[in-house]
Amino acid sequence: MGRPGLVGMAARTAVVAGTATAVSGGMRSRQANKANQAAEAQAWEAQQQQAAMDAAAAQAVANAQPAAPVAAPAAPASGGSDLMAELTQLATLHSQGILSDSEFAAAKAKLLA
Protein backbone atom coordinates (compact mmCIF):
# COMPACT_ATOMS: atom_id res chain seq x y z
CA MET A 1 0.00 0.00 0.00
CA GLY A 2 1.27 3.34 -0.95
CA ARG A 3 0.31 6.84 -0.46
CA PRO A 4 -3.04 7.89 -1.90
CA GLY A 5 -2.89 9.70 -5.15
CA LEU A 6 -4.05 13.21 -5.90
CA VAL A 7 -7.60 12.09 -6.68
CA GLY A 8 -7.78 10.08 -3.46
CA MET A 9 -6.65 13.05 -1.36
CA ALA A 10 -9.13 15.34 -3.11
CA ALA A 11 -11.94 12.85 -2.48
CA ARG A 12 -11.01 12.51 1.19
CA THR A 13 -10.90 16.32 1.55
CA ALA A 14 -14.31 16.61 -0.12
CA VAL A 15 -15.83 14.03 2.26
CA VAL A 16 -14.37 15.75 5.33
CA ALA A 17 -15.54 19.18 4.12
CA GLY A 18 -19.02 17.88 3.29
CA THR A 19 -19.34 16.22 6.68
CA ALA A 20 -18.20 19.40 8.44
CA THR A 21 -20.69 21.47 6.46
CA ALA A 22 -23.53 19.08 7.25
CA VAL A 23 -22.71 19.06 10.96
CA SER A 24 -22.38 22.84 11.20
CA GLY A 25 -25.63 23.29 9.21
CA GLY A 26 -27.44 20.96 11.61
CA MET A 27 -26.07 22.78 14.62
CA ARG A 28 -27.00 26.16 13.14
CA SER A 29 -30.52 24.89 12.46
CA ARG A 30 -30.87 23.51 15.99
CA GLN A 31 -29.62 26.79 17.50
CA ALA A 32 -32.03 28.78 15.33
CA ASN A 33 -34.92 26.58 16.45
CA LYS A 34 -33.97 27.08 20.10
CA ALA A 35 -33.74 30.85 19.59
CA ASN A 36 -37.16 30.88 17.88
CA GLN A 37 -38.72 28.87 20.70
CA ALA A 38 -37.22 31.19 23.30
CA ALA A 39 -38.47 34.26 21.41
CA GLU A 40 -41.96 32.76 21.08
CA ALA A 41 -42.04 31.92 24.79
CA GLN A 42 -40.92 35.43 25.68
CA ALA A 43 -43.51 36.97 23.35
CA TRP A 44 -46.25 34.77 24.83
CA GLU A 45 -45.23 35.75 28.36
CA ALA A 46 -45.21 39.44 27.41
CA GLN A 47 -48.64 39.02 25.84
CA GLN A 48 -49.95 37.39 29.03
CA GLN A 49 -48.51 40.20 31.15
CA GLN A 50 -50.07 42.80 28.86
CA ALA A 51 -53.44 41.05 29.06
CA ALA A 52 -53.21 41.01 32.86
CA MET A 53 -52.31 44.71 32.91
CA ASP A 54 -55.20 45.51 30.56
CA ALA A 55 -57.60 43.56 32.77
CA ALA A 56 -56.34 45.36 35.88
CA ALA A 57 -56.69 48.73 34.16
CA ALA A 58 -60.22 47.88 33.04
CA GLN A 59 -61.09 46.81 36.58
CA ALA A 60 -59.65 50.04 37.98
CA VAL A 61 -61.69 52.07 35.49
CA ALA A 62 -64.80 50.06 36.33
CA ASN A 63 -64.23 50.66 40.04
CA ALA A 64 -63.63 54.38 39.50
CA GLN A 65 -66.65 55.02 37.26
CA PRO A 66 -69.37 54.54 39.91
CA ALA A 67 -67.60 57.11 42.08
CA ALA A 68 -67.57 59.74 39.31
CA PRO A 69 -71.35 60.27 38.97
CA VAL A 70 -71.71 60.56 42.73
CA ALA A 71 -68.93 63.14 42.98
CA ALA A 72 -69.61 65.06 39.75
CA PRO A 73 -73.07 66.52 40.48
CA ALA A 74 -72.52 69.33 42.91
CA ALA A 75 -75.20 71.02 44.94
CA PRO A 76 -75.18 74.81 45.00
CA ALA A 77 -72.78 75.91 47.68
CA SER A 78 -73.97 78.24 50.36
CA GLY A 79 -70.60 79.09 51.90
CA GLY A 80 -67.23 80.00 50.44
CA SER A 81 -65.38 77.09 52.06
CA ASP A 82 -67.89 74.59 50.61
CA LEU A 83 -67.33 76.06 47.16
CA MET A 84 -63.56 75.70 47.55
CA ALA A 85 -63.96 72.11 48.72
CA GLU A 86 -66.15 71.29 45.72
CA LEU A 87 -63.69 72.93 43.29
CA THR A 88 -60.80 71.07 44.90
CA GLN A 89 -62.70 67.79 44.61
CA LEU A 90 -63.46 68.50 40.93
CA ALA A 91 -59.80 69.31 40.29
CA THR A 92 -58.76 66.07 41.95
CA LEU A 93 -61.20 64.02 39.85
CA HIS A 94 -59.99 65.80 36.72
CA SER A 95 -56.31 65.21 37.50
CA GLN A 96 -57.01 61.51 38.17
CA GLY A 97 -58.61 61.24 34.73
CA ILE A 98 -62.06 60.42 36.07
CA LEU A 99 -63.51 63.62 34.61
CA SER A 100 -62.70 64.69 31.05
CA ASP A 101 -61.82 68.30 30.22
CA SER A 102 -65.35 69.05 29.04
CA GLU A 103 -66.97 67.41 32.10
CA PHE A 104 -64.64 69.33 34.39
CA ALA A 105 -65.39 72.63 32.66
CA ALA A 106 -69.15 72.02 32.81
CA ALA A 107 -69.10 71.07 36.49
CA LYS A 108 -66.91 74.05 37.34
CA ALA A 109 -69.19 76.42 35.44
CA LYS A 110 -72.20 74.96 37.25
CA LEU A 111 -70.52 75.52 40.61
CA LEU A 112 -69.46 79.06 39.83
CA ALA A 113 -72.84 80.05 38.36
Number of C-alpha atoms within 10 A of each C-alpha: 3 4 7 10 9 9 9 11 12 12 12 13 12 12 12 12 12 12 12 12 12 12 12 12 12 12 12 12 12 12 12 12 12 12 12 12 12 12 12 12 12 12 12 12 12 12 12 12 12 12 12 12 12 12 12 12 12 12 12 11 13 11 11 15 13 10 12 14 12 9 13 19 13 16 11 13 14 8 8 9 10 13 17 13 12 22 18 12 14 25 15 13 19 17 13 11 12 19 21 13 11 10 14 19 14 13 18 17 10 13 18 11 7
